[in-house]
Amino acid sequence: MTVTWEQLTQEQQSEVNKQWEIAKRGVAEIVPESELKQKIMTSLATGTPMKIKLGLDPSAPDIHIGHTVVLHKLRQFQELGHRIQIVIGDFTGRIGDPTGKSETRKQLSVEEIEHNASTYKEQIFKILDEEKTEVRYNAEWLSPLTFEDVVKLAANVTVARMLERDDFTKRFQSEQAISVHEFFYPLMQGYDSVALESDLELGGTDQKFNLLMGRTLQKDYGQKQQATMMMPIIEGLDGVQKMSKSLNNYIGVSEAPNEIYGKSMSIPDELMVKYYELATDMTNEELSELKKGLEDGSIHPRDAKMKLARTFVRMYHDEQAAEEAEHHFKTVFQQNALPEDIDTIKLSSSFLAGEIRIVDLLMELKLQASNSEAKRSVKQGAVRMNGEKMVDMQQVLTLNDGDIVQVGKRKFAKISL
């Protein structure tokens, strides 16, 4: 069904304009824009919500702020009355998305996928309304495919088309191995759209090839083609590279309130508006006021950043946690005082003698995730014991009950022997 502008009531036309402005906010690219606008018009004219899909590859259990960019866009569509389809790639996860990879990815076990998927769901529903979200696992329609079905699916795309992908092209030209099964990842992601008859699919700009594959296959299977929407890849706390746990420039949605708040305060000033636009629930009107205030000087960048930090903590914890995290930040960072709520850690029996290397102590207190991270923190002068900077990684410390160990300005622990 094709709906013309003239067939819409004035009220529907106003609603189309409203939805279109919200849909475009912060988006890198829509393919094609005309089709998405037509889908919005048809949805309003018929009273039928659009089916909007996001595929999640459960390759890691933790979600950071960078991952939430597409989730916030889905939430906006959800609040406009559209139907959200979350596809957990339990089948495709066994292959692994080759996007941006210079080598074949390790295939996940069924147990790893199940664990990561359950953790994913807990985190995404901090943003999406669970009651209005359809969660599907693509093994539901991919597992039953026969080998004949798979051959027919593969016949829809040429090898030359697959090699249009930058990562495949680079690997082919540098004579790095490309396994045949990797070609099936975009085919399977595209087939997800066929199985769900999706109207719109979201993803990052690095997912463009996979998203467009959904359009290709829907056409080949006689369906109406989905529109595709690409969201920007957000830079991490270093302001340069994309947010990533491996680069340690991320804010995790499951991190403690003080950690989220403290990390948020290190976001570069020039990226603040981008974080607000892509990763918060701020309305378009509020965003316009913020931009205007920062431009004319009526809003100080520090105040805007503190509001951003509070917003993140409130979104992933609650309002009280946001207030307490701000109090903690002001106490520790602005007044250079120790926080009031330092966790007391009882050392295991192997350390009852009270002597330990500083690197081992950081690991024992769980202030660092790895030996290399602990060494790096000591080397950078970020570690203190009772206020005294620790600079020798091999130094053996004699511990006392009540000693306070600090890493940076956000991590503290009080020792109990």
Secondary structure, DSSP 8 states (H G I E B T S, - for coil): ----GGGS-HHHHHHHHHHHHHHHTT-SEEETHHHHHHHHHHHHHHT---EEEEEE--S-S--BGGGHHHHHHHHHHHHTT-EEEEEE-TTGGGT---TT-SS------HHHHHHHHHHHHHHHTTTS-GGGEEEEETHHHHTT--HHHHHHHHTTS-HHHHTTSHHHHHHHHTT----GGGGHHHHHHHHHHHHHT-SEEEEEGGGHHHHHHHHHHHHHTT----EEEEE---B-TTSSSB--TTTT---BTTS-HHHHHHHHTTS-GGGHHHHHHHHS---HHHHHHHHHHHHHTSS-HHHHHHHHHHHHHHHHS-HHHHHHHHHHHIIIIIS----S---EEE--GGGTT-EEEHHHHHHHTTSSSSHHHHHHHHHTT-EEETTEE---TT-EEE--TT-EEEETTTEEEEEE-
